[in-house]
Amino acid sequence: MSAASEEILEHLEAVSFVAGRDARAAVPAVEALGEAAVLRYLETGRDLFFYDREAGKAFFHATETLVRAFGGLDPWLEQARIFLTQRGTFRAAVGYFEQAAQAREEYGVAGEKIWYEEGADWIGRHVDSAAAYFRTPIARLFGSYGAEDLRTLLAPARELAKGRLGLASYLEGAIKVRAICGLDGVQDWALRGRDILAAGRIRGEAWYKLESDEARAFLLEVLPGFRIGPHKRLFALLLQAWTGLHLPFEDGDWSVEGGRSFLETDGRSLFVPAVMPDREEAILAFYHTGAHLAFGSYDEDAIHALFREIGTEHPPLDADQRITWRPLFAQFGQDLLRFQLIFDILEDLRVDLAMEREMPGYLPRLLRVAEQRSVPPGAAGAYWREALQLTRSAVSGQLPSELASLASPTASILDAFRLALARYAHTGLPAITLAERAAAFLPGHSPNAARPVYPRKHGQTEVVEMDAGGQLGAAGHKEKPREAPQQAEGNDPDMEIPPEDIQGTGGRVGVGIPMPAKVHGSGRGVQGPKGGWPYKEWDYRQEKYKDNWARVHERKLREQDEARAVEIAAEYDGTMRRLKKALQAQKPTRMAPLRRQKEGEEPDIDAAVQFVVERRAGQSPKANIYRQRRPLQRDTAVLLLADLSTSIMAEAADTGIRVVDRLRAAMLLFGEALVEVGDPFALYGFASKYHQEVLLYPIKRFDERFDARARAVLGGLSGRLATRMGAAIRHSTRQLLRSPAQRRLLLILSDGRPADYDDGGDPRYLQEDTRMAVREARDLGVHAFCISLDPRGGDYLPLVFGQGHYLVLPQIDHLPQRLPEIYLRLRGHG
């Protein structure tokens, strides 16, 4: 080693022991290339280390792998120096060193060159975007496409960068859209998003991150495969004809990550995916899932027997009285999925055999479709082949003798469970991961214990109404929460579409005015659910009300997070203590007399004189001649109405704080404060999707306790849809009028101006309707006050609520402590 190289190493050691150690450990991988190469290498490593220590460490750690992959120092050593040209590129540098060798080995010289050049281009444009690029796993970045296709994927991002959209916002969404729609779909998606980005930054970012209703609607519109939606009536009739079942259909799970589509049930409803691979698999799925319901997989007696088999007298129930399956499989620990799949295969076989007795030809049809499919790779393929072989045996009438009992008409899910235990004890099937499990099922089959289920009575049916349009709805079927995609934080119990598509003219958190009514796909001509409360809506353009135009539906929020509620309480413990001290001043201390009582602490002189006079006049007066003294109460009822539109899921400005996190804390502290002060109160959230679907979410009604359930619901709050405020105010006013309190306060918590998908892009339309709703509330004796997080709220709030009837909070961090304080101040002004 040359003296110059040794000098660099000594310099590094003097500055940092770790750097010197790492550099010396890396040098042997370079020494075979000659002294000049070692010196050039160490100079670059030294420069990177002094630029940023993490970048330097990543350089030294990756040296051996990079030299092996590239066959030397070129071109990666020169490529590494690009990270010295701009400040703040250290994260991009670390990502590069971690992945450059893989890029060379898997995608060759040309592939690695393109990968590097695309990232280097972003260093000059936006260093955070370069970091997002180089840190994206290279396998996800390339997918199943070639290097040139990577350029096609990233091309729209350069134009979008002019609108200040970073690559971090674009890239994740683009990769997912490419997986679903191909590269042509990416171009269409990016082009549509440009107008949305121009309308509002927050709204545009939600589109490109696939977090908005618009983006999800776009993907649902272009998903390849057989669309079940237009054929629901047909499938309902097929199910009814062959199984005798009448079940409501609800939207099944769907996520932008894609994955296999399953038809599932919770014992009361069928959860139908948006698309399935083809029509034949869809038909088989309806037959097979219906067979599980018709032939006892979810019968109450059978499930009780199943749990007794493992020593549990009663199956555990969740908050919605659904049976949860996990205890059934908990005994298998880390091997839970292996047993669960074996059990599924045998239970599927039992119901398929029962279906064959009812519908001759069903099993050969299933076998024909399965044999046309490719066997999935990995562990899933072993389970697929096992299920396929058993189906072949059933078709040929040659079931293994130990499984012959499953063909009996009296066989039950308990028999399948016992046989699964025996088979598991001697299985050669491999362990399997949750990600692999979805591919293990034959066409039309799905995990049987994926959802908690409502136990069914033997022979139970549920009747479904069908209107002239072929839509399905449960007649006499008690509404229950829908299951939502587990990936979605929103967990929307109504539409499974968390975000709203409204532009950012409202301010910090991106609420404002929707685009003109240009709707794609399933949103076009949408009709809301039947029922609900009809309300008029003010049209300022025609200067008259639209009668029964908006419909409000009360829905239960199913997502709950008790742990988060506890964390919030702990985080704001000091605030709560200070607040409680202030509340003592709000509690009644002065005694107020109650006159003309039957009994009391002292006589009521006026009442006593009147009693004597009436008696002497020959009358029979009541002896209400006492006075009682009671604490003076301020008779105030309050309803807190919180805007739950999608924008609450965004970060506030550049604070890194999500609006929803402060909203949860604020409502929890508000509830605790109202419990302490003793005023009757209710907590509601609201969102909307068109005028027919204004959704009110009761978190705590006036006649309910502020208990652990209400706190858990607040802990799990998330955003969804849009902000049709006028109808929400009218419905809340109706709730407040039922309170016997003399003073009624409607406290509205919002982060922007009213807006909805069908307002035609007119910023004034719903603003004027909200103004009229506030006036109507005032005329009925309800005082409406708005707390806004929108820094531009001063532009429109005086017009809507009037001077002195709103407050704009400039700092979202202040919301949790300010909300209860604002109420107490308003309460004290009675």
Helices and strands as residue ranges (DSSP letters): H 3-15, H 17-26, H 28-31, H 35-51, H 53-70, H 76-80, G 81-84, H 90-125, H 127-135, H 138-142, H 147-161, H 167-199, H 201-208, H 213-222, E 226-227, G 229-231, H 232-243, E 249-251, E 264-265, E 270-272, E 275-276, H 279-294, H 300-309, H 326-329, G 330-335, H 336-358, H 362-372, H 378-396, G 401-407, H 413-425, H 434-437, G 438-440, E 464-466, E 472-474, G 504-506, G 521-523, E 533-539, E 544-554, H 562-571, H 573-586, E 591-597, E 602-603, H 605-616, E 626-631, E 636-643, G 646-649, H 659-677, E 681-688, E 694-700, H 708-715, H 725-737, E 743-750, H 765-779, E 782-788, G 793-795, H 797-801, E 806-808, G 812-814, H 815-828
